[in-house]
Amino acid sequence: MKLLIIRHGDPDYKNDTLTEKGWREAECLAEMLSKHDITALYMSPLGRAKDTASVTLKKMGRDAEVMPWLREFDTRISRPDDPEKPRISWDWLPQDWTVDPRMYQADHWYENEHFADSGVFEEYTHVTEQFDELLARHGYRREGGYYRVERPNHDTIALFCHFGVESVLLSHLWGVSPMVVWHGLCAQPSSVTTLVTEERREGIASFRMLSFGETTHLYTHNEEPSFAARFCECYTDDTRHD
């Protein structure tokens, strides 16, 4: 089975939709995805992801099932550098999160005091359990650190969602701390991450990444990827710092 995890196009966060550039990105994405033999499509309930998906769905003459758990992973915490302002739980400054060794550990990252009583781990557990239910629906049931193959197949499943929750799904598949994924990877708007199952012994599968954050569909149409996913490359740059 193949998984396509797709981030929404360039966002207009204020109105929960896409910018003009985001709609162009969605058009480029749709042209590429429409060439795939996609078995099932799922999407976040948030506007920017639904709008991104809508272009592909229209082009393919298909529908997508809304999955509430595919919404952005937006649990709030009191971040160390600005304790008075609730912030999204996974957006930390590197000088704050890297000093806690637990943040690198799959079984301990959520023990950091800033995550305590925030509901972060509960939400992480909810999302990953729902994800596993979806995979089981398609023939792959979680069993410890791998997946028991109940119905081997070559289906292609597309998920239209957000970077924060995409990182949660990847951390779960790999058995690593989501903090490492949130801060070590950058999925640009409209990018596609592709994973496939490998069943090297009958009935036992794991997911392996073929590509992360692919944006070839943009370059094919001379559309530069949006900077919205990133922070300034140098502090003196006139780009986003926080």
Accessible surface in RSA format (square Angstrom, percent):
REM  Atomic radii and reference values for relative SASA: ProtOr
REM  Chains: A
REM  Algorithm: Lee & Richards
REM  Probe-radius: 1.40
REM  Slices: 20
REM RES _ NUM      All-atoms   Total-Side   Main-Chain    Non-polar    All polar
REM                ABS   REL    ABS   REL    ABS   REL    ABS   REL    ABS   REL
RES MET A   1    11.94   6.2   0.10   0.1  11.84  28.2   2.13   1.8   9.81  13.0
RES LYS A   2    64.96  31.7  64.46  39.6   0.50   1.2  18.54  16.7  46.42  49.4
RES LEU A   3     0.01   0.0   0.01   0.0   0.00   0.0   0.01   0.0   0.00   0.0
RES LEU A   4     2.73   1.5   2.73   2.0   0.00   0.0   2.73   1.9   0.00   0.0
RES ILE A   5     0.29   0.2   0.00   0.0   0.29   0.7   0.00   0.0   0.29   0.8
RES ILE A   6     0.15   0.1   0.03   0.0   0.12   0.3   0.03   0.0   0.12   0.3
RES ARG A   7    13.80   5.8  13.72   7.0   0.08   0.2   0.13   0.2  13.67   8.3
RES HIS A   8     2.57   1.4   1.47   1.0   1.10   2.8   1.00   1.0   1.57   1.8
RES GLY A   9     0.00   0.0   0.00   N/A   0.00   0.0   0.00   0.0   0.00   0.0
RES ASP A  10    17.93  12.6  17.93  17.8   0.00   0.0   0.06   0.2  17.86  17.8
RES PRO A  11    13.60   9.9   1.32   1.2  12.28  44.6   1.32   1.1  12.28  76.3
RES ASP A  12    36.59  25.6  31.87  31.7   4.72  11.2   9.84  23.2  26.74  26.7
RES TYR A  13   122.43  57.2 103.28  58.8  19.15  49.8  89.18  67.0  33.25  41.0
RES LYS A  14   195.98  95.6 155.04  95.1  40.93  97.5 109.24  98.3  86.74  92.4
RES ASN A  15    98.34  67.8  73.18  70.7  25.16  60.6  21.75  52.4  76.59  74.0
RES ASP A  16    46.74  32.7  41.92  41.7   4.82  11.4  26.61  62.6  20.12  20.1
RES THR A  17    34.95  24.9  34.95  35.4   0.00   0.0  28.30  38.0   6.65  10.1
RES LEU A  18     8.02   4.5   0.00   0.0   8.02  20.1   0.00   0.0   8.02  21.6
RES THR A  19    43.57  31.0  36.92  37.4   6.65  15.8  43.57  58.5   0.00   0.0
RES GLU A  20   139.69  80.2 126.14  95.4  13.56  32.3  51.00  98.6  88.70  72.4
RES LYS A  21    46.85  22.9  45.19  27.7   1.66   3.9  39.65  35.7   7.20   7.7
RES GLY A  22     0.00   0.0   0.00   N/A   0.00   0.0   0.00   0.0   0.00   0.0
RES TRP A  23    95.60  38.4  95.52  46.2   0.08   0.2  82.12  43.8  13.49  21.9
RES ARG A  24   106.03  44.5 102.85  52.4   3.18   7.6  58.78  80.3  47.25  28.6
RES GLU A  25     0.00   0.0   0.00   0.0   0.00   0.0   0.00   0.0   0.00   0.0
RES ALA A  26     0.00   0.0   0.00   0.0   0.00   0.0   0.00   0.0   0.00   0.0
RES GLU A  27   105.62  60.6 100.08  75.7   5.54  13.2  36.86  71.3  68.76  56.1
RES CYS A  28    11.13   8.4   9.28  10.3   1.85   4.4   1.51   3.8   9.62  10.4
RES LEU A  29     0.00   0.0   0.00   0.0   0.00   0.0   0.00   0.0   0.00   0.0
RES ALA A  30     0.37   0.3   0.37   0.6   0.00   0.0   0.37   0.5   0.00   0.0
RES GLU A  31    69.11  39.7  69.10  52.3   0.02   0.0  13.96  27.0  55.15  45.0
RES MET A  32    49.58  25.7  46.06  30.5   3.52   8.4  42.95  36.5   6.63   8.8
RES LEU A  33     0.23   0.1   0.23   0.2   0.00   0.0   0.23   0.2   0.00   0.0
RES SER A  34    38.22  32.3  14.85  19.8  23.36  53.8   8.79  18.7  29.43  41.2
RES LYS A  35   163.15  79.6 123.38  75.7  39.77  94.7  86.81  78.1  76.34  81.3
RES HIS A  36    66.47  36.3  54.50  37.9  11.97  30.6  36.79  37.9  29.68  34.5
RES ASP A  37   132.94  93.1 114.74 114.2  18.20  43.0  43.61 102.6  89.33  89.1
RES ILE A  38     5.16   2.9   0.00   0.0   5.16  12.4   0.00   0.0   5.16  14.0
RES THR A  39    66.65  47.4  42.49  43.1  24.16  57.6  41.21  55.4  25.44  38.5
RES ALA A  40    18.97  17.4  15.66  24.2   3.31   7.5  18.97  26.7   0.00   0.0
RES LEU A  41     6.12   3.4   0.23   0.2   5.89  14.8   0.23   0.2   5.89  15.9
RES TYR A  42     7.69   3.6   7.69   4.4   0.00   0.0   2.67   2.0   5.02   6.2
RES MET A  43    20.58  10.7  20.58  13.6   0.00   0.0  20.48  17.4   0.10   0.1
RES SER A  44     0.00   0.0   0.00   0.0   0.00   0.0   0.00   0.0   0.00   0.0
RES PRO A  45    44.29  32.3  28.78  26.2  15.52  56.4  28.78  23.8  15.52  96.5
RES LEU A  46    28.28  15.7  27.48  19.7   0.80   2.0  28.28  19.9   0.00   0.0
RES GLY A  47    19.39  23.9   0.00   N/A  19.39  23.9  17.30  47.5   2.09   4.7
RES ARG A  48    24.49  10.3  24.49  12.5   0.00   0.0   0.00   0.0  24.49  14.8
RES ALA A  49     0.05   0.0   0.00   0.0   0.05   0.1   0.05   0.1   0.00   0.0
RES LYS A  50    78.99  38.5  76.63  47.0   2.36   5.6  28.23  25.4  50.76  54.1
RES ASP A  51    34.45  24.1  34.41  34.2   0.04   0.1   0.09   0.2  34.35  34.3
RES THR A  52     0.07   0.0   0.07   0.1   0.00   0.0   0.07   0.1   0.00   0.0
RES ALA A  53     0.00   0.0   0.00   0.0   0.00   0.0   0.00   0.0   0.00   0.0
RES SER A  54    47.33  40.0  41.74  55.7   5.59  12.9  37.10  79.0  10.23  14.3
RES VAL A  55    19.60  12.9  15.35  13.9   4.24  10.2  18.32  15.9   1.28   3.5
RES THR A  56     0.00   0.0   0.00   0.0   0.00   0.0   0.00   0.0   0.00   0.0
RES LEU A  57    19.80  11.0  18.86  13.5   0.94   2.4  19.02  13.4   0.78   2.1
RES LYS A  58   183.17  89.4 157.72  96.8  25.45  60.6 109.89  98.9  73.29  78.1
RES LYS A  59   118.33  57.7  82.56  50.7  35.77  85.2  41.04  36.9  77.29  82.3
RES MET A  60    41.87  21.7  13.26   8.8  28.61  68.1  21.18  18.0  20.70  27.4
RES GLY A  61    68.82  84.9   0.00   N/A  68.82  84.9  37.70 103.5  31.12  69.7
RES ARG A  62    81.54  34.2  67.71  34.5  13.83  32.9  34.82  47.6  46.72  28.3
RES ASP A  63   130.66  91.5 114.40 113.9  16.26  38.4  33.91  79.8  96.75  96.5
RES ALA A  64    17.69  16.3   0.00   0.0  17.69  40.2   2.05   2.9  15.63  41.4
RES GLU A  65    80.54  46.2  70.81  53.6   9.72  23.2  37.37  72.3  43.17  35.2
RES VAL A  66    59.16  38.9  44.10  39.9  15.06  36.3  44.10  38.3  15.06  40.8
RES MET A  67    15.82   8.2  15.82  10.5   0.00   0.0   4.72   4.0  11.11  14.7
RES PRO A  68    89.87  65.5  88.92  81.1   0.94   3.4  88.92  73.4   0.94   5.9
RES TRP A  69    12.40   5.0   8.71   4.2   3.70   8.7   8.16   4.4   4.25   6.9
RES LEU A  70     0.00   0.0   0.00   0.0   0.00   0.0   0.00   0.0   0.00   0.0
RES ARG A  71    86.43  36.3  85.11  43.4   1.32   3.1  29.10  39.8  57.34  34.7
RES GLU A  72    20.20  11.6  18.40  13.9   1.79   4.3   6.44  12.4  13.76  11.2
RES PHE A  73     2.84   1.4   0.23   0.1   2.61   6.8   2.84   1.7   0.00   0.0
RES ASP A  74    50.32  35.2  44.69  44.5   5.63  13.3   6.22  14.6  44.10  44.0
RES THR A  75    26.49  18.8  17.82  18.1   8.67  20.7  19.85  26.7   6.64  10.0
RES ARG A  76   130.20  54.7 116.60  59.4  13.60  32.4  41.96  57.3  88.23  53.5
RES ILE A  77     8.40   4.8   0.00   0.0   8.40  20.3   8.40   6.1   0.00   0.0
RES SER A  78    47.88  40.5  41.93  56.0   5.95  13.7  36.78  78.3  11.10  15.6
RES ARG A  79     0.48   0.2   0.48   0.2   0.00   0.0   0.00   0.0   0.48   0.3
RES PRO A  80    42.64  31.1  20.02  18.2  22.62  82.2  22.75  18.8  19.88 123.6
RES ASP A  81    64.60  45.2  26.17  26.0  38.43  90.9  26.74  62.9  37.86  37.8
RES ASP A  82    40.31  28.2  39.16  39.0   1.15   2.7   9.09  21.4  31.23  31.1
RES PRO A  83    76.10  55.5  62.71  57.2  13.39  48.7  62.71  51.8  13.39  83.2
RES GLU A  84   156.56  89.9 129.44  97.9  27.12  64.6  59.43 115.0  97.13  79.3
RES LYS A  85   114.50  55.9 113.02  69.3   1.49   3.5  66.61  60.0  47.89  51.0
RES PRO A  86    90.26  65.8  80.66  73.5   9.61  34.9  81.46  67.3   8.80  54.7
RES ARG A  87    44.74  18.8  43.36  22.1   1.38   3.3   8.04  11.0  36.70  22.2
RES ILE A  88    32.54  18.5  31.41  23.4   1.13   2.7  31.41  22.6   1.13   3.1
RES SER A  89     0.07   0.1   0.07   0.1   0.00   0.0   0.07   0.1   0.00   0.0
RES TRP A  90    35.97  14.4  35.97  17.4   0.00   0.0  35.97  19.2   0.00   0.0
RES ASP A  91    31.89  22.3  30.85  30.7   1.03   2.4   5.09  12.0  26.79  26.7
RES TRP A  92     7.89   3.2   1.79   0.9   6.10  14.3   1.79   1.0   6.10   9.9
RES LEU A  93    49.30  27.5  49.30  35.3   0.00   0.0  49.30  34.6   0.00   0.0
RES PRO A  94    81.62  59.5  81.30  74.1   0.32   1.2  81.54  67.3   0.08   0.5
RES GLN A  95   116.95  65.4  98.77  72.2  18.18  43.3  57.58 122.6  59.37  45.0
RES ASP A  96    32.98  23.1  25.09  25.0   7.89  18.7   2.26   5.3  30.72  30.6
RES TRP A  97    17.69   7.1  17.69   8.6   0.00   0.0  16.29   8.7   1.40   2.3
RES THR A  98    54.35  38.7  39.05  39.6  15.30  36.5  26.14  35.1  28.21  42.6
RES VAL A  99   113.17  74.5  83.76  75.8  29.41  70.9  91.49  79.5  21.69  58.8
RES ASP A 100    17.42  12.2  14.99  14.9   2.43   5.7  12.79  30.1   4.63   4.6
RES PRO A 101    91.15  66.4  85.99  78.4   5.16  18.8  90.08  74.4   1.07   6.6
RES ARG A 102    78.24  32.8  78.24  39.9   0.00   0.0  30.44  41.6  47.80  29.0
RES MET A 103     0.00   0.0   0.00   0.0   0.00   0.0   0.00   0.0   0.00   0.0
RES TYR A 104   109.18  51.0  89.09  50.7  20.09  52.3  71.23  53.5  37.95  46.8
RES GLN A 105    75.73  42.3  71.33  52.1   4.40  10.5  31.17  66.3  44.56  33.8
RES ALA A 106    41.14  37.8  24.27  37.5  16.87  38.4  24.36  34.3  16.78  44.5
RES ASP A 107   101.75  71.3  97.32  96.9   4.43  10.5  20.76  48.9  80.99  80.8
RES HIS A 108    74.10  40.5  74.10  51.5   0.00   0.0  46.03  47.4  28.08  32.7
RES TRP A 109     2.58   1.0   2.58   1.2   0.00   0.0   0.00   0.0   2.58   4.2
RES TYR A 110    59.20  27.6  50.17  28.5   9.03  23.5  25.00  18.8  34.20  42.2
RES GLU A 111    78.59  45.1  59.34  44.9  19.25  45.8  30.07  58.2  48.52  39.6
RES ASN A 112     7.80   5.4   7.78   7.5   0.02   0.0   0.00   0.0   7.80   7.5
RES GLU A 113   116.50  66.9 100.51  76.0  15.98  38.1  56.12 108.5  60.38  49.3
RES HIS A 114    53.69  29.3  43.29  30.1  10.40  26.6  31.41  32.4  22.28  25.9
RES PHE A 115     6.88   3.4   0.79   0.5   6.09  15.8   0.79   0.5   6.09  17.4
RES ALA A 116    60.88  56.0  39.25  60.6  21.63  49.2  47.78  67.3  13.10  34.7
RES ASP A 117   158.29 110.9 106.72 106.2  51.58 122.0  42.35  99.7 115.94 115.6
RES SER A 118    29.50  24.9   4.98   6.6  24.53  56.5  14.87  31.7  14.64  20.5
RES GLY A 119    30.23  37.3   0.00   N/A  30.23  37.3  23.18  63.6   7.05  15.8
RES VAL A 120     0.42   0.3   0.09   0.1   0.33   0.8   0.09   0.1   0.33   0.9
RES PHE A 121    78.84  39.4  77.07  47.7   1.76   4.6  77.07  46.7   1.76   5.0
RES GLU A 122   117.15  67.3 108.31  81.9   8.84  21.0  64.87 125.5  52.29  42.7
RES GLU A 123    53.91  30.9  51.81  39.2   2.10   5.0  11.92  23.1  41.98  34.3
RES TYR A 124    24.26  11.3  24.26  13.8   0.00   0.0  16.86  12.7   7.40   9.1
RES THR A 125    43.53  31.0  42.37  43.0   1.16   2.8  41.13  55.2   2.40   3.6
RES HIS A 126    84.11  46.0  81.40  56.6   2.71   6.9  49.93  51.5  34.18  39.8
RES VAL A 127     1.74   1.1   1.74   1.6   0.00   0.0   1.74   1.5   0.00   0.0
RES THR A 128     7.82   5.6   7.72   7.8   0.09   0.2   0.28   0.4   7.54  11.4
RES GLU A 129    97.44  55.9  94.23  71.3   3.21   7.6  33.07  64.0  64.37  52.6
RES GLN A 130    51.84  29.0  49.96  36.5   1.88   4.5   1.27   2.7  50.57  38.4
RES PHE A 131     0.00   0.0   0.00   0.0   0.00   0.0   0.00   0.0   0.00   0.0
RES ASP A 132    22.39  15.7  20.88  20.8   1.51   3.6  12.56  29.6   9.83   9.8
RES GLU A 133   110.06  63.2 100.34  75.9   9.73  23.2  41.11  79.5  68.96  56.3
RES LEU A 134     3.77   2.1   1.29   0.9   2.48   6.2   3.28   2.3   0.49   1.3
RES LEU A 135     1.45   0.8   1.45   1.0   0.00   0.0   1.45   1.0   0.00   0.0
RES ALA A 136    17.03  15.7   8.31  12.8   8.71  19.8   8.53  12.0   8.50  22.5
RES ARG A 137   129.19  54.2 100.18  51.1  29.01  69.1  56.51  77.2  72.68  44.1
RES HIS A 138    15.03   8.2  15.03  10.4   0.00   0.0  12.30  12.7   2.73   3.2
RES GLY A 139     3.62   4.5   0.00   N/A   3.62   4.5   3.46   9.5   0.16   0.4
RES TYR A 140     4.85   2.3   4.85   2.8   0.00   0.0   0.37   0.3   4.49   5.5
RES ARG A 141   119.49  50.2 119.49  60.9   0.00   0.0  41.48  56.7  78.02  47.3
RES ARG A 142    63.20  26.5  43.65  22.3  19.55  46.5  22.32  30.5  40.88  24.8
RES GLU A 143    75.05  43.1  69.81  52.8   5.23  12.5  36.60  70.8  38.45  31.4
RES GLY A 144    64.85  80.0   0.00   N/A  64.85  80.0  44.81 123.0  20.04  44.9
RES GLY A 145    64.89  80.0   0.00   N/A  64.89  80.0  33.11  90.9  31.78  71.2
RES TYR A 146    67.75  31.6  67.37  38.3   0.38   1.0  51.72  38.9  16.03  19.8
RES TYR A 147     3.33   1.6   3.33   1.9   0.00   0.0   3.33   2.5   0.00   0.0
RES ARG A 148    83.56  35.1  83.56  42.6   0.00   0.0  31.01  42.4  52.55  31.8
RES VAL A 149    17.13  11.3   1.08   1.0  16.06  38.7   1.08   0.9  16.06  43.5
RES GLU A 150    96.97  55.7  61.11  46.2  35.87  85.4  33.63  65.0  63.35  51.7
RES ARG A 151   108.97  45.8 107.36  54.7   1.62   3.9  66.23  90.5  42.75  25.9
RES PRO A 152    89.16  65.0  71.02  64.7  18.14  65.9  71.40  58.9  17.76 110.4
RES ASN A 153    23.21  16.0   9.37   9.1  13.84  33.3  16.83  40.5   6.38   6.2
RES HIS A 154   182.74  99.9 155.84 108.3  26.90  68.8 107.64 110.9  75.10  87.4
RES ASP A 155    28.78  20.2  26.25  26.1   2.53   6.0   2.48   5.8  26.31  26.2
RES THR A 156    13.99  10.0  13.57  13.8   0.43   1.0   0.19   0.3  13.81  20.9
RES ILE A 157     0.78   0.4   0.78   0.6   0.00   0.0   0.78   0.6   0.00   0.0
RES ALA A 158     0.00   0.0   0.00   0.0   0.00   0.0   0.00   0.0   0.00   0.0
RES LEU A 159     0.00   0.0   0.00   0.0   0.00   0.0   0.00   0.0   0.00   0.0
RES PHE A 160     1.24   0.6   1.21   0.8   0.02   0.1   1.24   0.7   0.00   0.0
RES CYS A 161     0.22   0.2   0.14   0.2   0.09   0.2   0.00   0.0   0.22   0.2
RES HIS A 162     0.00   0.0   0.00   0.0   0.00   0.0   0.00   0.0   0.00   0.0
RES PHE A 163    20.08  10.0  19.87  12.3   0.21   0.5  19.87  12.0   0.21   0.6
RES GLY A 164     0.00   0.0   0.00   N/A   0.00   0.0   0.00   0.0   0.00   0.0
RES VAL A 165     0.21   0.1   0.21   0.2   0.00   0.0   0.21   0.2   0.00   0.0
RES GLU A 166     0.95   0.5   0.95   0.7   0.00   0.0   0.33   0.6   0.63   0.5
RES SER A 167     0.63   0.5   0.63   0.8   0.00   0.0   0.00   0.0   0.63   0.9
RES VAL A 168     0.00   0.0   0.00   0.0   0.00   0.0   0.00   0.0   0.00   0.0
RES LEU A 169     0.00   0.0   0.00   0.0   0.00   0.0   0.00   0.0   0.00   0.0
RES LEU A 170     0.39   0.2   0.39   0.3   0.00   0.0   0.39   0.3   0.00   0.0
RES SER A 171     0.51   0.4   0.00   0.0   0.51   1.2   0.00   0.0   0.51   0.7
RES HIS A 172    28.20  15.4  25.68  17.9   2.52   6.5  19.55  20.2   8.65  10.1
RES LEU A 173    16.49   9.2   0.23   0.2  16.26  40.9   0.23   0.2  16.26  43.8
RES TRP A 174    93.17  37.4  63.89  30.9  29.28  68.7  63.91  34.1  29.26  47.5
RES GLY A 175    48.88  60.3   0.00   N/A  48.88  60.3  29.43  80.8  19.45  43.6
RES VAL A 176    57.02  37.5  51.90  47.0   5.12  12.3  54.35  47.2   2.67   7.2
RES SER A 177     0.42   0.4   0.00   0.0   0.42   1.0   0.00   0.0   0.42   0.6
RES PRO A 178     0.34   0.2   0.34   0.3   0.00   0.0   0.34   0.3   0.00   0.0
RES MET A 179     0.00   0.0   0.00   0.0   0.00   0.0   0.00   0.0   0.00   0.0
RES VAL A 180    59.29  39.0  57.24  51.8   2.05   4.9  57.89  50.3   1.40   3.8
RES VAL A 181     5.21   3.4   3.67   3.3   1.54   3.7   5.21   4.5   0.00   0.0
RES TRP A 182     9.96   4.0   0.19   0.1   9.77  22.9   0.19   0.1   9.77  15.8
RES HIS A 183    60.21  32.9  24.22  16.8  35.99  92.1  14.19  14.6  46.02  53.5
RES GLY A 184    58.49  72.1   0.00   N/A  58.49  72.1  29.34  80.5  29.15  65.3
RES LEU A 185    60.44  33.7  49.98  35.8  10.47  26.3  54.03  37.9   6.41  17.3
RES CYS A 186    57.97  43.8  39.72  44.3  18.25  42.9  36.39  92.2  21.58  23.3
RES ALA A 187     1.02   0.9   0.07   0.1   0.95   2.2   0.07   0.1   0.95   2.5
RES GLN A 188    42.33  23.7  42.01  30.7   0.32   0.8   5.69  12.1  36.64  27.8
RES PRO A 189     0.00   0.0   0.00   0.0   0.00   0.0   0.00   0.0   0.00   0.0
RES SER A 190     0.00   0.0   0.00   0.0   0.00   0.0   0.00   0.0   0.00   0.0
RES SER A 191     1.59   1.3   0.75   1.0   0.84   1.9   0.04   0.1   1.54   2.2
RES VAL A 192     6.18   4.1   6.18   5.6   0.00   0.0   6.18   5.4   0.00   0.0
RES THR A 193     0.56   0.4   0.50   0.5   0.06   0.1   0.00   0.0   0.56   0.8
RES THR A 194    18.32  13.0  18.32  18.6   0.00   0.0   8.08  10.8  10.25  15.5
RES LEU A 195     0.00   0.0   0.00   0.0   0.00   0.0   0.00   0.0   0.00   0.0
RES VAL A 196    29.56  19.5  29.56  26.8   0.00   0.0  29.56  25.7   0.00   0.0
RES THR A 197    23.54  16.7   7.68   7.8  15.86  37.8   0.22   0.3  23.33  35.3
RES GLU A 198    56.60  32.5  49.24  37.2   7.36  17.5  20.28  39.2  36.32  29.7
RES GLU A 199    67.91  39.0  37.30  28.2  30.61  72.9  18.78  36.3  49.13  40.1
RES ARG A 200   197.35  82.9 171.13  87.2  26.21  62.4  59.53  81.4 137.81  83.5
RES ARG A 201   174.52  73.3 170.58  87.0   3.93   9.4  69.59  95.1 104.93  63.6
RES GLU A 202   168.32  96.6 138.20 104.6  30.12  71.7  55.18 106.7 113.14  92.4
RES GLY A 203    11.23  13.8   0.00   N/A  11.23  13.8  11.23  30.8   0.00   0.0
RES ILE A 204    69.04  39.3  66.43  49.5   2.62   6.3  66.43  47.8   2.62   7.1
RES ALA A 205     1.04   1.0   0.00   0.0   1.04   2.4   1.04   1.5   0.00   0.0
RES SER A 206    55.16  46.6  53.65  71.6   1.51   3.5  32.07  68.3  23.09  32.3
RES PHE A 207    12.71   6.4   0.15   0.1  12.56  32.7   0.15   0.1  12.56  36.0
RES ARG A 208   147.26  61.8 146.09  74.5   1.17   2.8  33.21  45.4 114.05  69.1
RES MET A 209    52.15  27.0  29.14  19.3  23.01  54.8  11.73  10.0  40.42  53.6
RES LEU A 210   115.06  64.1  80.48  57.6  34.57  86.9  83.71  58.8  31.34  84.3
RES SER A 211    34.75  29.4  26.87  35.9   7.88  18.2  28.58  60.8   6.18   8.7
RES PHE A 212    52.27  26.1  27.97  17.3  24.29  63.2  27.97  17.0  24.29  69.5
RES GLY A 213    14.64  18.1   0.00   N/A  14.64  18.1   1.73   4.7  12.92  28.9
RES GLU A 214    67.91  39.0  64.68  48.9   3.24   7.7  26.97  52.2  40.94  33.4
RES THR A 215    12.31   8.8  10.77  10.9   1.54   3.7   0.00   0.0  12.31  18.6
RES THR A 216    76.66  54.5  74.08  75.1   2.58   6.2  61.48  82.6  15.18  22.9
RES HIS A 217     7.88   4.3   1.54   1.1   6.34  16.2   6.06   6.2   1.83   2.1
RES LEU A 218     0.00   0.0   0.00   0.0   0.00   0.0   0.00   0.0   0.00   0.0
RES TYR A 219   121.66  56.8 108.92  62.0  12.74  33.1  80.22  60.3  41.44  51.1
RES THR A 220    95.95  68.2  63.46  64.3  32.49  77.4  59.85  80.4  36.11  54.6
RES HIS A 221    75.50  41.3  52.50  36.5  23.00  58.8  53.35  55.0  22.15  25.8
RES ASN A 222   144.99 100.0 110.80 107.1  34.18  82.3  34.84  83.8 110.15 106.5
RES GLU A 223    21.14  12.1  19.39  14.7   1.76   4.2   2.33   4.5  18.82  15.4
RES GLU A 224   118.46  68.0 114.99  87.0   3.47   8.3  55.27 106.9  63.19  51.6
RES PRO A 225    19.41  14.1   4.54   4.1  14.87  54.1   4.54   3.7  14.87  92.4
RES SER A 226     7.14   6.0   4.45   5.9   2.69   6.2   2.63   5.6   4.51   6.3
RES PHE A 227    67.54  33.8  59.35  36.8   8.19  21.3  61.41  37.2   6.13  17.6
RES ALA A 228    31.10  28.6  12.82  19.8  18.28  41.6  24.04  33.9   7.06  18.7
RES ALA A 229    21.75  20.0   1.96   3.0  19.79  45.0   4.56   6.4  17.19  45.5
RES ARG A 230    83.72  35.2  80.06  40.8   3.66   8.7  18.52  25.3  65.20  39.5
RES PHE A 231    83.02  41.5  72.43  44.9  10.60  27.6  72.43  43.9  10.60  30.3
RES CYS A 232    28.43  21.5  12.05  13.4  16.38  38.5   0.00   0.0  28.43  30.7
RES GLU A 233   137.55  79.0 104.92  79.4  32.63  77.7  38.32  74.1  99.23  81.0
RES CYS A 234    72.09  54.5  65.60  73.2   6.49  15.2  18.26  46.3  53.83  58.0
RES TYR A 235   179.58  83.8 165.85  94.4  13.73  35.7 120.21  90.3  59.37  73.2
RES THR A 236   130.27  92.7  96.00  97.3  34.27  81.7  82.30 110.5  47.97  72.5
RES ASP A 237    48.90  34.3  40.50  40.3   8.40  19.9  12.34  29.1  36.55  36.5
RES ASP A 238   151.43 106.1 120.66 120.1  30.77  72.8  43.39 102.1 108.04 107.8
RES THR A 239    54.89  39.0  38.64  39.2  16.25  38.7  48.60  65.3   6.29   9.5
RES ARG A 240   100.68  42.3  86.84  44.3  13.84  33.0  54.54  74.5  46.14  28.0
RES HIS A 241    78.11  42.7  57.16  39.7  20.95  53.6  44.84  46.2  33.27  38.7
RES ASP A 242    82.07  57.5  47.09  46.9  34.98  82.7  40.68  95.7  41.39  41.3
END  Absolute sums over single chains surface
CHAIN  1 A    11877.4       9545.0       2332.4       6100.8       5776.6
END  Absolute sums over all chains
TOTAL         11877.4       9545.0       2332.4       6100.8       5776.6
